[in-house]
Amino acid sequence: MSAVQTMNDQIFETVVTTVAADGQVHVAPMGVRYRDDGIVLMPFKPSTTHDNIVATGHAVLNIVCDTRVFAGCVTGRKTWPTCAAERIEGVRLACALRHVELALAERRDDVQRPVLRMVAVHEVTHAPFAGFNRAQAAVIEGAVLVSRLKMLAPEKVDTEMRYLQIAIDKTAGPEEHEAWDWLRAAVAQHQARAQERSS
C-alpha cells in the first residue's frame, strides 16, 4: 500500500515557501495535514518544494487570506513579496497572517507522493484571521481545478467553474475578482490549446 493510501485525514489549504540551495525562493499552494507528531506535506513528484526541503531540511508554512497567491501560483504568477524567516534559513510571505517555520523530521519516499513529516521550530501570528468568505473559498477551489486541468474532463471543469462563479458574483471583492480572472483565463487558454491539438 502506498503512502497516499495509508493517510486519509483532513487537509488544510496553505502556502508553503521553500528556498533552494542556491537561494532561489519557491512559493507553492499545498494541502497539509496536522498531526500530533508534526505537520505532514505530501508533494507530488516531480516537485520543487520536495527537492528544496530535502536539500535544506526546512520550509515555511504560510496561512494567508489573500487568495491571489493561490490563483497566481497556478497561473504562472509565482513571485510574491517575502520576509526573512526568524529561526531557519528561509522566507515567509509578507502577506501571511501567520507563519510556521518547519524542520524536516522524517521523509518516507513514494513514487508519486513522498511523505514529509515536518516539526514546528517557530511560529508567529502577524494579523487576525477573520475567516474566508465564499468568494475566497471559490478562488481556492478554482485554483485546485486549474492545477489539475490535464487530469480533468473539460465538461467537469466547466460545470465546477460555473458553480463557483455564483460565489464570486455574490461575495467577491477586488482581490478575489482579480484572482478569478486569472483562473478563468488559464482555463480558457487550456481549452483553446486542447481544441487546436484535436483539430
Secondary structure, 3 states (H helix, E strand, C coil): CCCCCCCCCCCEEEEEEEECCCCCEEEEEEEEEEECCEEEECCCCCCHHHHHHHHHCEEEEEECCCCHHHHHHHCCCCCCCEEECCCCCCEEECCCCEEEEEEEEEEECCCCCCEEEEEEEEEEECCCCCCCCHHHHHHHHHHHHHHCHHHCCHHHHHHHHHHHHHHHHHHCCHHHHHHHHHHHHHHHHHHHHHHHHHC
